[in-house]
Amino acid sequence: MQGFVFFFIKMYISEQEICRWSETNPSKRNYIEGKKIANAEHIVKCGKLSETNNNDEVKFVTFCMQTSNLKNKPHEINCSVSCNGKILSMVCTCKAGLGEKCKHIFGTLFYCTLIDLNTLPMLSCTDVKCSWKQDYKRVLETYIPRPIEEHSCFRKKKGN
């Protein structure tokens, strides 16, 4: 009996692909703002919706906190990426998201440069509606107002 060897190729989205797909460059506002969203950890949940065409395409969803209203429901970004890392489509629920070039989409794309898309958990349609809530509460805790004396920049200045 012969054993089967499966090779799992890691699937990432490159920054080069982000620029190619969006027809933009690192000096553009949506690119810069997307980086800020990813660095601020505003992507609260990410999971696969499906794998189609013999794993030629991965469809996944992310939830991104609203930068203008952190306590509101996050934006939902639906994504489709080919197995070779080419971006096929991106749609966000924000007002600018239909144009596929909003900062939440860029934040999602930059988040995807750091993770192997093959390792994303599979989300059922019922999971999608409420899966972000637990992670959202954890991320929101970092935005609880604190006295100015507790901020690191104030402590450094005060210590001088």
N, C-alpha and C positions, 0 to 999 in steps of 0.2 A: 504494500500500500504506500503510495507516494504522498508525502506531505505537501501542503500548499504553503507557499511563502507569499505573504501580502506585504507590499510596500506602501506605506502611507506617506504620501508627499505632503509636506506642510504647505498650507495655503495662506499666504499673507497678501495684503494689498500694499504695493510699494508707493512711495511718494511720487515717483516718476509716473506711475499709472494714474494717480490722483490728478496730476497736472495735465496729462494727456487727455483723460476723460473730461475734465472740467474746462479745458482750454484756458487755463489760468497759470499763474506763477506765484512764488512765495511772497511777492510784494503786494498782492491783491488783498482787499479787506476780508472777503469771505474765507480765504486761506488762513490769514492771520487769526481771525476770530475763531475759526474751527480748531486751530492749534490750542488756543486759550481754553476752549470748551473741553478738549481732550485732557489737557494738563490739569484743569480744575476738577477732573473726575466727575463731570456732569452726565456722563453716560452711565445710567444706573442699572441697566439690564441689557443683555444681548443674548439672543438665542436663535437657533435654526428653526425655520418653519417647515422646510422640505429640502430634499435633495431630488433633483429630477434628471431625466435623460442619462441614466447610467452614471450618476455622479458628475455630470458635465457642468452642472450649475448648482449653486447653493443659494437658497432664499433664506434670509434671516431678518430679524426685527431688532431694533434697539429703541431704548427709551432715553430721552435726553431732557434734563431739567430745563425749564424755561428760565433764561437768564434775566428776563424782565419781571418775572413773578415766580420766585422759587417755590412757593407753597401750592401753586396750581398743578394740575395734572401734567406730567411731562409730555413732550412731543413724541410721537411715534414715527420712527423712520423705517420704512420697508425697503429692503435691499435685495439685489440679485447680482451675484458675482460668478463668473465662469471658473472652472477648476484651475485655469492657468492664471488666475488673479486679475482678469480683466473685469472692470466694472460694467455691468449691463444696464442696470437701472437703479435709481434712488428716488424715493418719494417721502417727503416729510409732511406732517399734519399742520405745520405752521403756515402762516399766510404766504411766505416766500417759497415754501417747499415744493410747490408744483413745478417751479422752474429748475428743479434738481440742483440748485447751486446755493442753498442757504447755509448758514454757519452751522446748523445742527447736523446737516448732511456731512459737511467737512469734518466736524467733530467726530462723527461716527467713522468716517474714512480714516482719520488719524488714529482713532482707537483700534481700528482693524489693522494698522501697520504693526501693532504690538502683539497681536494674538493670532494663533493658528485657527483659522475659521473651521477647520475640521474638528477642533476640540469643543466647539460651542455646544451647549446642551440643546437637545431637541425640545421645542415647546409645542404643546398641543394648542388648539384654538381656544380652549378654556383657560389655559395657563397664560396666554397673551394678555387677557383682560386684567388679571390681577397679579401677575408674577413680579412686576416692578415694585409693588407697594412696600415690601420688606426692605429691599435695598434702598429705596427712595428715602425711607425714614432714617436709615443709617447715614446716608449722604447729607440729608437735610440737617442732621445734628451738628455738622461742621459749620453751619451758618447761624447757630444760636448766638444772639447778641451777648457780648461779654464786656465787662468794664475795660476801659482803655489801658489800665495798669497791667492787665493780663496779656496784652498783645506783645509779641516779641520785639517789635520795632521800638515800642515805648520803653521796655525794660532795658534795652541796649543803651538808649539815649540817657535814661535816668541813671544808669550805672557809671557813666563817664564823669 
